[in-house]
């Protein structure tokens, strides 16, 4: 991953964005030697958000199983049938 200081972002934003779109490689922006932000391509960011939503759904399902909040197939079909009418 590429790292740039915030002054480079201020002075060369257009070039950094062009490089970002070309390489699709995220850029870590630092301030005073510390990580401050990431620059990501829009499509990559949107894909990452969608993947996070899927993972959060899986985690909720796993927690429901651990909590015993489950139902049998017949119960699920009955519940889904109400939505599909």
Secondary structure by P-SEA (a helix, b strand, c coil): cccccaaaaaccaaaaaaaaaaccbbbbbbccccccbbbbcaaaaaaaaaaaaaaaaaaaaaaaaaacccccaaaaaaaaaaaac
